[in-house]
Amino acid sequence: MAIVVRIDVELAKRKMSVGEFAEKVGLTPANVAVLKNGRAKAVRFSTLEAMCRVLECQPGDLLEFVDEEEDEAAS
């Protein structure tokens, strides 16, 4: 997957549990796990906004583009 989700990094920086984060954002812990593990196919802007508000960060802190073709060429 070319988009890497960095929610776990931001949660660790803030010493916040998945359960606490899920409650503050308005998601179930299971849905946070889907996002965190990169298994989500889409993220609503309203959800992204809530996550950024709770974590006091920017969308780019949570999502990163990694060019898989470039990585394969370097190998």
C-alpha positions as CSV (number, residue, x, y, z in Angstrom):
1,M,0.0,0.0,0.0
2,A,1.4,3.4,-1.0
3,I,-0.3,5.3,1.9
4,V,1.1,4.5,5.3
5,V,-1.0,5.3,8.4
6,R,1.0,6.8,11.3
7,I,-1.8,6.9,14.0
8,D,0.2,4.6,16.3
9,V,3.1,7.0,16.2
10,E,0.9,10.0,17.2
11,L,-0.8,7.9,19.9
12,A,2.5,6.9,21.4
13,K,3.8,10.5,21.4
14,R,0.8,11.5,23.5
15,K,0.7,8.3,25.6
16,M,-2.9,7.8,24.5
17,S,-4.6,4.4,24.4
18,V,-6.6,3.2,21.4
19,G,-9.7,3.1,23.6
20,E,-9.3,6.6,24.8
21,F,-8.6,7.8,21.2
22,A,-11.6,5.9,19.8
23,E,-13.9,7.4,22.4
24,K,-12.7,11.0,21.8
25,V,-12.9,10.7,18.0
26,G,-16.3,8.9,18.1
27,L,-15.1,5.6,16.5
28,T,-15.1,2.0,17.8
29,P,-11.8,0.6,18.9
30,A,-12.2,-2.0,16.1
31,N,-12.5,0.8,13.5
32,V,-9.4,2.5,14.9
33,A,-7.6,-0.8,14.6
34,V,-8.7,-1.0,10.9
35,L,-7.3,2.5,10.3
36,K,-4.2,2.0,12.3
37,N,-3.3,-1.3,10.6
38,G,-3.7,0.2,7.1
39,R,-6.7,-2.0,6.2
40,A,-9.1,0.9,5.6
41,K,-10.1,1.6,2.0
42,A,-11.2,5.2,2.7
43,V,-11.3,7.8,5.5
44,R,-14.0,10.4,5.7
45,F,-12.8,13.9,5.9
46,S,-14.9,14.4,9.0
47,T,-13.1,11.4,10.7
48,L,-9.7,12.8,9.6
49,E,-10.7,16.2,11.0
50,A,-11.8,14.6,14.3
51,M,-8.5,12.6,14.6
52,C,-6.4,15.7,13.9
53,R,-8.4,17.7,16.5
54,V,-8.0,15.0,19.2
55,L,-4.3,14.5,18.5
56,E,-3.6,18.2,17.8
57,C,-1.8,17.4,14.5
58,Q,-2.0,17.8,10.8
59,P,-3.3,15.2,8.3
60,G,0.2,14.7,7.1
61,D,1.2,13.6,10.6
62,L,-1.2,10.7,10.3
63,L,-0.9,9.8,6.6
64,E,2.3,9.4,4.5
65,F,2.7,8.6,0.9
66,V,5.4,6.0,0.1
67,D,6.3,5.4,-3.5
68,E,6.3,1.6,-3.8
69,E,7.8,1.7,-7.3
70,E,10.7,3.7,-6.1
71,D,11.3,1.3,-3.2
72,E,11.3,-1.7,-5.5
73,A,13.7,0.0,-7.9
74,A,16.1,0.7,-5.0
75,S,16.2,-3.0,-4.1
